[in-house]
Amino acid sequence: MPLTVLVTGATGFIGSHLVGRLVDAGHDVRAMTRHPDGYDGPGKAVGADVEDIDSLRTALDGVDIAYYFVHALENKDFEERDAAAARNFANAAAENGVRQIIYLGGLGEESGQLSAHLRSRRQVEDLLGETGVPVTVLRAAVIIGHGGISWEITRQLVDHLPLMITPKWTKTRTQPIALPDVLRYLVGVLDNPDAMGRCFEIGGPEVLRYVDMLKQAAKAKGRSFPSLNVPLLTPHLSSGWLALVTDVDLKTARNLVESMRNETIVHDRSIHDLLPGDTMNYRDSVRLALQDRAQALTTKST
């Protein structure tokens, strides 16, 4: 049955891909953006800002299901801004009778000392559900796909460095997942009664260290990637180094590096009971991301 679906962050990495999938599935999709006049993607552009609750009330009027992909990592006060935005969205959704909010959060063990980035993700999960709208959370680690910030850091490090300096955080284990698998899960939980009010952990089939991900990405590009262990390189210095050799801004790089000290591994596999199916391995995920980038560059140049 066709639904009226709102996708926040419709011009972002996940949102821009998801809107097309939902439109193809026959849903009436509202692509929420702060600059609707410049939107040229699928769906119907809707202008709204998570900091303006009145604009959210208008955007959510008549909406059945809403996807929430909003983060403010580039801001120094991102925890406060993300919390305020989540409260606004939850209130506007409840006022409009939205049946489900779907949120893409971050993996990381609750028992550990979560980074500010992951701590904020958990807080947003709670705040979105405070007004009674059922929230479905999908927690993921690194998402491998062209345009994703974590993948772009990996690709650009491989492209720009002849030698990888490997501070302690590069030995942290994570469970990357391919973009198509994330999209399949996001679509699969849509209006799914067995997903309402639940949190699922999603990941690919492999647990890898960040340094292993770099080496495999280099191999996919037909080159070696030697590394030099530098255990005393602090997260603060690492973030400055990342900002220097990639196009990620310093504040975002700092928040991401802080998160990389937390292991982000799937422990609850209940998503496979709800939505069975194999997930793509890291090697194939990298190949697909590189192919999509090459195609995007070709399209841009023509």
C-alpha atoms as a printed R data frame, in Angstrom:
    type eleno elety resid chain resno      x       y       z
1   ATOM     1    CA   MET     A     1  0.000   0.000   0.000
2   ATOM     2    CA   PRO     A     2  1.481   3.396  -0.959
3   ATOM     3    CA   LEU     A     3  2.426   5.566   1.987
4   ATOM     4    CA   THR     A     4  3.243   9.231   2.462
5   ATOM     5    CA   VAL     A     5  6.872   9.206   3.603
6   ATOM     6    CA   LEU     A     6  9.097  12.084   4.688
7   ATOM     7    CA   VAL     A     7 12.868  11.732   4.328
8   ATOM     8    CA   THR     A     8 14.955  14.284   6.208
9   ATOM     9    CA   GLY     A     9 18.467  14.958   4.939
10  ATOM    10    CA   ALA     A    10 17.215  14.150   1.443
11  ATOM    11    CA   THR     A    11 20.318  15.635  -0.193
12  ATOM    12    CA   GLY     A    12 22.710  13.724   2.075
13  ATOM    13    CA   PHE     A    13 24.536  10.440   1.537
14  ATOM    14    CA   ILE     A    14 21.834   8.061   2.801
15  ATOM    15    CA   GLY     A    15 18.768  10.203   2.186
16  ATOM    16    CA   SER     A    16 19.544  10.895  -1.466
17  ATOM    17    CA   HIS     A    17 19.757   7.175  -2.222
18  ATOM    18    CA   LEU     A    18 16.767   6.210  -0.112
19  ATOM    19    CA   VAL     A    19 14.342   8.701  -1.693
20  ATOM    20    CA   GLY     A    20 14.753   7.071  -5.099
21  ATOM    21    CA   ARG     A    21 14.212   3.590  -3.661
22  ATOM    22    CA   LEU     A    22 10.992   4.682  -1.968
23  ATOM    23    CA   VAL     A    23  9.689   6.460  -5.068
24  ATOM    24    CA   ASP     A    24 10.399   3.349  -7.146
25  ATOM    25    CA   ALA     A    25  8.400   1.339  -4.595
26  ATOM    26    CA   GLY     A    26  5.368   3.540  -5.298
27  ATOM    27    CA   HIS     A    27  5.337   5.720  -2.188
28  ATOM    28    CA   ASP     A    28  4.526   9.429  -2.073
29  ATOM    29    CA   VAL     A    29  7.883  10.747  -0.883
30  ATOM    30    CA   ARG     A    30  8.601  14.195   0.532
31  ATOM    31    CA   ALA     A    31 12.277  15.077   0.283
32  ATOM    32    CA   MET     A    32 12.949  17.449   3.164
33  ATOM    33    CA   THR     A    33 15.666  20.033   2.659
34  ATOM    34    CA   ARG     A    34 16.435  23.541   3.832
35  ATOM    35    CA   HIS     A    35 16.809  24.631   0.198
36  ATOM    36    CA   PRO     A    36 13.877  23.140  -1.739
37  ATOM    37    CA   ASP     A    37 14.338  25.450  -4.732
38  ATOM    38    CA   GLY     A    38 17.695  23.850  -5.462
39  ATOM    39    CA   TYR     A    39 16.513  20.251  -5.089
40  ATOM    40    CA   ASP     A    40 16.537  18.261  -8.336
41  ATOM    41    CA   GLY     A    41 16.223  14.693  -7.023
42  ATOM    42    CA   PRO     A    42 13.235  12.330  -6.961
43  ATOM    43    CA   GLY     A    43 10.211  12.875  -4.773
44  ATOM    44    CA   LYS     A    44  8.591  16.178  -3.867
45  ATOM    45    CA   ALA     A    45 10.879  18.784  -2.324
46  ATOM    46    CA   VAL     A    46  9.666  20.112   1.025
47  ATOM    47    CA   GLY     A    47 11.391  23.024   2.739
48  ATOM    48    CA   ALA     A    48 11.931  22.658   6.482
49  ATOM    49    CA   ASP     A    49 14.592  23.072   9.145
50  ATOM    50    CA   VAL     A    50 14.881  20.877  12.251
51  ATOM    51    CA   GLU     A    51 15.639  23.993  14.278
52  ATOM    52    CA   ASP     A    52 12.264  25.491  13.277
53  ATOM    53    CA   ILE     A    53  9.432  23.417  14.720
54  ATOM    54    CA   ASP     A    54  6.763  25.310  12.790
55  ATOM    55    CA   SER     A    55  8.392  24.324   9.506
56  ATOM    56    CA   LEU     A    56  8.486  20.713  10.719
57  ATOM    57    CA   ARG     A    57  4.776  20.796  11.548
58  ATOM    58    CA   THR     A    58  4.049  21.823   7.966
59  ATOM    59    CA   ALA     A    59  6.433  19.277   6.445
60  ATOM    60    CA   LEU     A    60  5.007  16.414   8.535
61  ATOM    61    CA   ASP     A    61  1.345  17.233   7.939
62  ATOM    62    CA   GLY     A    62 -0.278  14.091   6.501
63  ATOM    63    CA   VAL     A    63  2.903  11.999   6.737
64  ATOM    64    CA   ASP     A    64  2.597   8.311   7.633
65  ATOM    65    CA   ILE     A    65  6.277   7.421   8.160
66  ATOM    66    CA   ALA     A    66  9.327   9.657   8.665
67  ATOM    67    CA   TYR     A    67 13.017   8.886   8.244
68  ATOM    68    CA   TYR     A    68 15.367  10.909  10.426
69  ATOM    69    CA   PHE     A    69 18.904  11.465   9.088
70  ATOM    70    CA   VAL     A    70 20.030  14.624  10.852
71  ATOM    71    CA   HIS     A    71 23.412  15.206  12.497
72  ATOM    72    CA   ALA     A    72 25.493  18.311  13.157
73  ATOM    73    CA   LEU     A    73 29.010  16.864  13.479
74  ATOM    74    CA   GLU     A    74 30.586  19.900  11.854
75  ATOM    75    CA   ASN     A    75 29.476  22.099  14.762
76  ATOM    76    CA   LYS     A    76 31.317  22.401  18.062
77  ATOM    77    CA   ASP     A    77 28.056  22.183  20.014
78  ATOM    78    CA   PHE     A    78 26.682  19.292  17.953
79  ATOM    79    CA   GLU     A    79 25.393  17.349  20.979
80  ATOM    80    CA   GLU     A    80 23.143  20.204  22.073
81  ATOM    81    CA   ARG     A    81 22.008  20.956  18.524
82  ATOM    82    CA   ASP     A    82 21.237  17.319  17.752
83  ATOM    83    CA   ALA     A    83 19.240  16.990  20.971
84  ATOM    84    CA   ALA     A    84 17.196  20.126  20.302
85  ATOM    85    CA   ALA     A    85 16.521  19.028  16.719
86  ATOM    86    CA   ALA     A    86 15.369  15.568  17.833
87  ATOM    87    CA   ARG     A    87 12.975  17.084  20.387
88  ATOM    88    CA   ASN     A    88 11.494  19.369  17.732
89  ATOM    89    CA   PHE     A    89 11.040  16.507  15.302
90  ATOM    90    CA   ALA     A    90  9.508  14.185  17.882
91  ATOM    91    CA   ASN     A    91  6.985  16.820  18.953
92  ATOM    92    CA   ALA     A    92  6.013  17.748  15.394
93  ATOM    93    CA   ALA     A    93  5.694  14.063  14.445
94  ATOM    94    CA   ALA     A    94  3.420  13.339  17.403
95  ATOM    95    CA   GLU     A    95  1.243  16.359  16.684
96  ATOM    96    CA   ASN     A    96  0.721  15.134  13.110
97  ATOM    97    CA   GLY     A    97 -0.008  11.516  14.000
98  ATOM    98    CA   VAL     A    98  3.090  10.053  12.333
99  ATOM    99    CA   ARG     A    99  2.948   6.254  12.761
100 ATOM   100    CA   GLN     A   100  6.684   5.505  12.774
101 ATOM   101    CA   ILE     A   101 10.044   7.272  12.872
102 ATOM   102    CA   ILE     A   102 12.998   5.393  11.393
103 ATOM   103    CA   TYR     A   103 16.431   6.477  12.588
104 ATOM   104    CA   LEU     A   104 19.919   5.431  11.505
105 ATOM   105    CA   GLY     A   105 22.112   5.414  14.613
106 ATOM   106    CA   GLY     A   106 25.594   4.175  15.462
107 ATOM   107    CA   LEU     A   107 26.958   0.888  16.783
108 ATOM   108    CA   GLY     A   108 28.961   0.801  20.015
109 ATOM   109    CA   GLU     A   109 28.680  -1.072  23.289
110 ATOM   110    CA   GLU     A   110 26.682   0.671  25.979
111 ATOM   111    CA   SER     A   111 29.031  -0.683  28.653
112 ATOM   112    CA   GLY     A   112 31.992   1.120  27.132
113 ATOM   113    CA   GLN     A   113 32.788   4.808  27.348
114 ATOM   114    CA   LEU     A   114 31.107   6.056  24.205
115 ATOM   115    CA   SER     A   115 32.564   8.964  22.284
116 ATOM   116    CA   ALA     A   116 30.608  12.222  22.163
117 ATOM   117    CA   HIS     A   117 29.480  11.354  18.631
118 ATOM   118    CA   LEU     A   118 28.075   7.936  19.577
119 ATOM   119    CA   ARG     A   119 26.698   9.252  22.863
120 ATOM   120    CA   SER     A   120 24.771  11.868  20.900
121 ATOM   121    CA   ARG     A   121 23.405   9.203  18.557
122 ATOM   122    CA   ARG     A   122 22.029   7.272  21.550
123 ATOM   123    CA   GLN     A   123 20.513  10.380  23.044
124 ATOM   124    CA   VAL     A   124 18.743  11.141  19.767
125 ATOM   125    CA   GLU     A   125 17.300   7.605  19.754
126 ATOM   126    CA   ASP     A   126 15.724   8.262  23.150
127 ATOM   127    CA   LEU     A   127 14.515  11.776  22.364
128 ATOM   128    CA   LEU     A   128 12.782  10.766  19.129
129 ATOM   129    CA   GLY     A   129 10.615   8.358  21.116
130 ATOM   130    CA   GLU     A   130  9.757  10.653  23.996
131 ATOM   131    CA   THR     A   131  6.446  11.839  22.539
132 ATOM   132    CA   GLY     A   132  5.080   8.348  21.931
133 ATOM   133    CA   VAL     A   133  5.714   7.833  18.203
134 ATOM   134    CA   PRO     A   134  7.158   4.319  17.691
135 ATOM   135    CA   VAL     A   135 10.813   4.583  16.687
136 ATOM   136    CA   THR     A   136 12.715   1.971  14.720
137 ATOM   137    CA   VAL     A   137 16.485   2.309  15.095
138 ATOM   138    CA   LEU     A   138 19.084   0.748  12.834
139 ATOM   139    CA   ARG     A   139 22.558   1.001  14.336
140 ATOM   140    CA   ALA     A   140 25.433   0.812  11.848
141 ATOM   141    CA   ALA     A   141 29.181   1.349  11.884
142 ATOM   142    CA   VAL     A   142 31.088   2.412   8.746
143 ATOM   143    CA   ILE     A   143 28.865   2.505   5.659
144 ATOM   144    CA   ILE     A   144 30.764   1.753   2.448
145 ATOM   145    CA   GLY     A   145 29.437   3.727  -0.492
146 ATOM   146    CA   HIS     A   146 30.439   6.578  -2.774
147 ATOM   147    CA   GLY     A   147 29.950   9.890  -0.977
148 ATOM   148    CA   GLY     A   148 29.793   8.503   2.559
149 ATOM   149    CA   ILE     A   149 32.094  10.440   4.848
150 ATOM   150    CA   SER     A   150 33.723   7.450   6.563
151 ATOM   151    CA   TRP     A   151 34.338   5.713   3.248
152 ATOM   152    CA   GLU     A   152 35.651   8.947   1.696
153 ATOM   153    CA   ILE     A   153 38.221   9.227   4.485
154 ATOM   154    CA   THR     A   154 39.384   5.690   3.698
155 ATOM   155    CA   ARG     A   155 39.537   6.298  -0.058
156 ATOM   156    CA   GLN     A   156 41.310   9.626   0.208
157 ATOM   157    CA   LEU     A   157 43.909   8.316   2.641
158 ATOM   158    CA   VAL     A   158 44.683   5.495   0.214
159 ATOM   159    CA   ASP     A   159 44.801   7.922  -2.731
160 ATOM   160    CA   HIS     A   160 46.923  10.615  -1.094
161 ATOM   161    CA   LEU     A   161 49.412   8.790   1.133
162 ATOM   162    CA   PRO     A   162 52.335   6.594   0.082
163 ATOM   163    CA   LEU     A   163 52.610   5.369   3.675
164 ATOM   164    CA   MET     A   164 49.909   5.088   6.320
165 ATOM   165    CA   ILE     A   165 50.747   6.293   9.804
166 ATOM   166    CA   THR     A   166 48.829   3.963  12.125
167 ATOM   167    CA   PRO     A   167 48.042   5.381  15.562
168 ATOM   168    CA   LYS     A   168 46.307   3.244  18.167
169 ATOM   169    CA   TRP     A   169 42.777   3.928  16.908
170 ATOM   170    CA   THR     A   170 43.494   2.293  13.539
171 ATOM   171    CA   LYS     A   171 43.657  -1.050  15.370
172 ATOM   172    CA   THR     A   172 40.076  -0.704  16.622
173 ATOM   173    CA   ARG     A   173 37.678  -3.316  15.278
174 ATOM   174    CA   THR     A   174 34.561  -2.368  13.350
175 ATOM   175    CA   GLN     A   175 31.956  -4.093  11.171
176 ATOM   176    CA   PRO     A   176 31.475  -2.158   7.927
177 ATOM   177    CA   ILE     A   177 28.335  -2.535   5.847
178 ATOM   178    CA   ALA     A   178 27.651  -1.828   2.187
179 ATOM   179    CA   LEU     A   179 25.312   1.004   1.219
180 ATOM   180    CA   PRO     A   180 22.892  -1.307  -0.677
181 ATOM   181    CA   ASP     A   181 22.462  -3.432   2.444
182 ATOM   182    CA   VAL     A   182 21.717  -0.373   4.579
183 ATOM   183    CA   LEU     A   183 19.104   0.758   2.062
184 ATOM   184    CA   ARG     A   184 17.519  -2.718   1.995
185 ATOM   185    CA   TYR     A   185 17.149  -2.653   5.768
186 ATOM   186    CA   LEU     A   186 15.814   0.903   5.807
187 ATOM   187    CA   VAL     A   187 13.141   0.009   3.262
188 ATOM   188    CA   GLY     A   188 12.427  -3.320   4.954
189 ATOM   189    CA   VAL     A   189 11.495  -1.808   8.319
190 ATOM   190    CA   LEU     A   190  9.133   0.715   6.728
191 ATOM   191    CA   ASP     A   191  5.657   0.255   8.245
192 ATOM   192    CA   ASN     A   192  6.742  -3.204   9.374
193 ATOM   193    CA   PRO     A   193  4.737  -4.075  12.521
194 ATOM   194    CA   ASP     A   194  7.536  -6.323  13.783
195 ATOM   195    CA   ALA     A   195  9.992  -3.403  13.629
196 ATOM   196    CA   MET     A   196  7.960  -0.853  15.575
197 ATOM   197    CA   GLY     A   197  9.663   0.420  18.716
198 ATOM   198    CA   ARG     A   198 12.713  -1.808  18.208
199 ATOM   199    CA   CYS     A   199 16.456  -1.299  17.810
200 ATOM   200    CA   PHE     A   200 18.453  -3.422  15.358
201 ATOM   201    CA   GLU     A   201 22.200  -3.721  14.830
202 ATOM   202    CA   ILE     A   202 23.280  -4.017  11.203
203 ATOM   203    CA   GLY     A   203 26.636  -4.875   9.685
204 ATOM   204    CA   GLY     A   204 28.388  -6.759   6.926
205 ATOM   205    CA   PRO     A   205 29.812 -10.277   7.279
206 ATOM   206    CA   GLU     A   206 33.312  -9.239   8.417
207 ATOM   207    CA   VAL     A   207 34.852  -7.662  11.498
208 ATOM   208    CA   LEU     A   208 37.915  -5.640  10.471
209 ATOM   209    CA   ARG     A   209 40.382  -3.208  11.971
210 ATOM   210    CA   TYR     A   210 40.471   0.225  10.372
211 ATOM   211    CA   VAL     A   211 44.024  -0.434   9.156
212 ATOM   212    CA   ASP     A   212 42.826  -3.649   7.489
213 ATOM   213    CA   MET     A   213 40.098  -1.697   5.725
214 ATOM   214    CA   LEU     A   214 42.703   0.717   4.386
215 ATOM   215    CA   LYS     A   215 44.941  -2.069   3.145
216 ATOM   216    CA   GLN     A   216 42.068  -3.880   1.419
217 ATOM   217    CA   ALA     A   217 40.894  -0.637  -0.188
218 ATOM   218    CA   ALA     A   218 44.414  -0.065  -1.501
219 ATOM   219    CA   LYS     A   219 44.514  -3.597  -2.898
220 ATOM   220    CA   ALA     A   220 41.238  -2.986  -4.725
221 ATOM   221    CA   LYS     A   221 42.914  -0.021  -6.399
222 ATOM   222    CA   GLY     A   222 45.868  -2.172  -7.427
223 ATOM   223    CA   ARG     A   223 48.458  -0.843  -5.016
224 ATOM   224    CA   SER     A   224 50.135  -1.695  -1.757
225 ATOM   225    CA   PHE     A   225 49.731   0.414   1.352
226 ATOM   226    CA   PRO     A   226 52.583   0.024   3.852
227 ATOM   227    CA   SER     A   227 51.978   1.277   7.369
228 ATOM   228    CA   LEU     A   228 54.086   2.749  10.153
229 ATOM   229    CA   ASN     A   229 52.973   2.223  13.740
230 ATOM   230    CA   VAL     A   230 52.926   5.494  15.738
231 ATOM   231    CA   PRO     A   231 51.301   4.651  19.088
232 ATOM   232    CA   LEU     A   232 51.779   8.139  20.556
233 ATOM   233    CA   LEU     A   233 49.780   9.974  17.884
234 ATOM   234    CA   THR     A   234 46.837  11.324  19.912
235 ATOM   235    CA   PRO     A   235 43.258  11.603  18.605
236 ATOM   236    CA   HIS     A   236 43.684  15.398  18.591
237 ATOM   237    CA   LEU     A   237 46.755  15.189  16.369
238 ATOM   238    CA   SER     A   238 45.177  12.443  14.268
239 ATOM   239    CA   SER     A   239 42.147  14.599  13.497
240 ATOM   240    CA   GLY     A   240 44.373  17.457  12.357
241 ATOM   241    CA   TRP     A   241 46.277  15.046  10.155
242 ATOM   242    CA   LEU     A   242 43.044  13.687   8.634
243 ATOM   243    CA   ALA     A   243 41.806  17.204   7.931
244 ATOM   244    CA   LEU     A   244 45.112  17.952   6.197
245 ATOM   245    CA   VAL     A   245 45.170  14.961   3.828
246 ATOM   246    CA   THR     A   246 41.392  14.597   3.190
247 ATOM   247    CA   ASP     A   247 38.612  17.101   2.469
248 ATOM   248    CA   VAL     A   248 36.909  16.446   5.840
249 ATOM   249    CA   ASP     A   249 36.726  19.577   8.003
250 ATOM   250    CA   LEU     A   250 38.622  19.613  11.285
251 ATOM   251    CA   LYS     A   251 35.628  19.471  13.663
252 ATOM   252    CA   THR     A   252 34.077  16.516  11.843
253 ATOM   253    CA   ALA     A   253 37.441  14.735  11.653
254 ATOM   254    CA   ARG     A   254 37.963  15.221  15.388
255 ATOM   255    CA   ASN     A   255 34.533  13.811  16.258
256 ATOM   256    CA   LEU     A   256 35.003  10.816  13.958
257 ATOM   257    CA   VAL     A   257 38.479   9.987  15.282
258 ATOM   258    CA   GLU     A   258 37.140  10.108  18.834
259 ATOM   259    CA   SER     A   259 34.479   7.591  17.802
260 ATOM   260    CA   MET     A   260 37.076   5.280  16.265
261 ATOM   261    CA   ARG     A   261 38.362   4.340  19.713
262 ATOM   262    CA   ASN     A   262 35.047   2.527  20.318
263 ATOM   263    CA   GLU     A   263 34.617  -0.965  18.900
264 ATOM   264    CA   THR     A   264 31.552  -0.957  16.657
265 ATOM   265    CA   ILE     A   265 30.544  -4.585  16.203
266 ATOM   266    CA   VAL     A   266 27.177  -6.306  15.799
267 ATOM   267    CA   HIS     A   267 26.185  -8.411  18.818
268 ATOM   268    CA   ASP     A   268 22.421  -8.644  18.255
269 ATOM   269    CA   ARG     A   269 21.591 -10.369  14.943
270 ATOM   270    CA   SER     A   270 17.801 -10.154  15.195
271 ATOM   271    CA   ILE     A   271 17.641  -8.090  11.984
272 ATOM   272    CA   HIS     A   272 18.356 -11.342  10.095
273 ATOM   273    CA   ASP     A   273 15.189 -12.868  11.514
274 ATOM   274    CA   LEU     A   274 13.130  -9.880  10.430
275 ATOM   275    CA   LEU     A   275 14.826  -9.326   7.052
276 ATOM   276    CA   PRO     A   276 16.817 -12.420   6.061
277 ATOM   277    CA   GLY     A   277 19.448 -12.311   3.340
278 ATOM   278    CA   ASP     A   278 23.201 -12.208   2.887
279 ATOM   279    CA   THR     A   279 25.127  -8.947   3.164
280 ATOM   280    CA   MET     A   280 27.916  -7.847   0.855
281 ATOM   281    CA   ASN     A   281 31.517  -8.472   1.922
282 ATOM   282    CA   TYR     A   282 33.961  -5.598   2.338
283 ATOM   283    CA   ARG     A   283 35.929  -6.298  -0.846
284 ATOM   284    CA   ASP     A   284 32.814  -6.184  -3.023
285 ATOM   285    CA   SER     A   285 31.544  -3.123  -1.129
286 ATOM   286    CA   VAL     A   286 34.757  -1.281  -1.961
287 ATOM   287    CA   ARG     A   287 34.626  -2.280  -5.605
288 ATOM   288    CA   LEU     A   288 31.044  -1.051  -5.892
289 ATOM   289    CA   ALA     A   289 31.884   2.266  -4.200
290 ATOM   290    CA   LEU     A   290 34.812   2.803  -6.580
291 ATOM   291    CA   GLN     A   291 32.645   1.936  -9.594
292 ATOM   292    CA   ASP     A   292 29.944   4.366  -8.474
293 ATOM   293    CA   ARG     A   293 32.543   7.105  -8.024
294 ATOM   294    CA   ALA     A   294 33.976   6.502 -11.484
295 ATOM   295    CA   GLN     A   295 30.491   6.636 -12.980
296 ATOM   296    CA   ALA     A   296 29.661   9.840 -11.098
297 ATOM   297    CA   LEU     A   297 32.846  11.493 -12.332
298 ATOM   298    CA   THR     A   298 32.114  10.424 -15.907
299 ATOM   299    CA   THR     A   299 28.564  11.774 -15.696
300 ATOM   300    CA   LYS     A   300 29.812  15.058 -14.227
301 ATOM   301    CA   SER     A   301 32.332  15.572 -17.037
302 ATOM   302    CA   THR     A   302 29.798  15.021 -19.836
